[in-house]
Amino acid sequence: CLILLKRIAEAHAKLTAKSNSSIGEFLAEMVKMHGEHVNGSHIGGFKSTDANTLLDIARIFAVLVQERL
């Protein structure tokens, strides 16, 4: 949500605090590399099929839907 709201510093801080998730680590790296210019095309490059990562992605989409983002 914070990435989509362009609250990049907050997003990076939260993502680096939760570094036990492969999707979290990927998003933190994308935010670090692209800063305020991060967008869906940067995020869409993530590829993983392990169960925990897929659950994390499902949780992310659930929050985005709840927040109507």
MODELLER restraints for C-alpha pairs under 7 A, 6 or more apart:
rsr = mdl.restraints
at = mdl.atoms
rsr.add(forms.Gaussian(group=physical.xy_distance, feature=features.Distance(at['CA:1:A'], at['CA:64:A']), mean=6.30, stdev=0.5))
rsr.add(forms.Gaussian(group=physical.xy_distance, feature=features.Distance(at['CA:2:A'], at['CA:8:A']), mean=6.63, stdev=0.5))
rsr.add(forms.Gaussian(group=physical.xy_distance, feature=features.Distance(at['CA:2:A'], at['CA:10:A']), mean=6.88, stdev=0.5))
rsr.add(forms.Gaussian(group=physical.xy_distance, feature=features.Distance(at['CA:2:A'], at['CA:11:A']), mean=5.22, stdev=0.5))
rsr.add(forms.Gaussian(group=physical.xy_distance, feature=features.Distance(at['CA:3:A'], at['CA:11:A']), mean=5.88, stdev=0.5))
rsr.add(forms.Gaussian(group=physical.xy_distance, feature=features.Distance(at['CA:6:A'], at['CA:36:A']), mean=6.35, stdev=0.5))
rsr.add(forms.Gaussian(group=physical.xy_distance, feature=features.Distance(at['CA:8:A'], at['CA:31:A']), mean=6.87, stdev=0.5))
rsr.add(forms.Gaussian(group=physical.xy_distance, feature=features.Distance(at['CA:8:A'], at['CA:35:A']), mean=6.50, stdev=0.5))
rsr.add(forms.Gaussian(group=physical.xy_distance, feature=features.Distance(at['CA:8:A'], at['CA:36:A']), mean=6.18, stdev=0.5))
rsr.add(forms.Gaussian(group=physical.xy_distance, feature=features.Distance(at['CA:12:A'], at['CA:28:A']), mean=5.53, stdev=0.5))
rsr.add(forms.Gaussian(group=physical.xy_distance, feature=features.Distance(at['CA:12:A'], at['CA:31:A']), mean=6.29, stdev=0.5))
rsr.add(forms.Gaussian(group=physical.xy_distance, feature=features.Distance(at['CA:15:A'], at['CA:24:A']), mean=5.48, stdev=0.5))
rsr.add(forms.Gaussian(group=physical.xy_distance, feature=features.Distance(at['CA:15:A'], at['CA:25:A']), mean=6.85, stdev=0.5))
rsr.add(forms.Gaussian(group=physical.xy_distance, feature=features.Distance(at['CA:15:A'], at['CA:28:A']), mean=5.37, stdev=0.5))
rsr.add(forms.Gaussian(group=physical.xy_distance, feature=features.Distance(at['CA:16:A'], at['CA:25:A']), mean=6.97, stdev=0.5))
rsr.add(forms.Gaussian(group=physical.xy_distance, feature=features.Distance(at['CA:16:A'], at['CA:28:A']), mean=6.16, stdev=0.5))
rsr.add(forms.Gaussian(group=physical.xy_distance, feature=features.Distance(at['CA:18:A'], at['CA:24:A']), mean=6.68, stdev=0.5))
rsr.add(forms.Gaussian(group=physical.xy_distance, feature=features.Distance(at['CA:19:A'], at['CA:25:A']), mean=5.63, stdev=0.5))
rsr.add(forms.Gaussian(group=physical.xy_distance, feature=features.Distance(at['CA:22:A'], at['CA:53:A']), mean=6.50, stdev=0.5))
rsr.add(forms.Gaussian(group=physical.xy_distance, feature=features.Distance(at['CA:23:A'], at['CA:53:A']), mean=6.30, stdev=0.5))
rsr.add(forms.Gaussian(group=physical.xy_distance, feature=features.Distance(at['CA:27:A'], at['CA:43:A']), mean=6.84, stdev=0.5))
rsr.add(forms.Gaussian(group=physical.xy_distance, feature=features.Distance(at['CA:30:A'], at['CA:38:A']), mean=6.78, stdev=0.5))
rsr.add(forms.Gaussian(group=physical.xy_distance, feature=features.Distance(at['CA:30:A'], at['CA:42:A']), mean=6.72, stdev=0.5))
rsr.add(forms.Gaussian(group=physical.xy_distance, feature=features.Distance(at['CA:31:A'], at['CA:38:A']), mean=6.14, stdev=0.5))
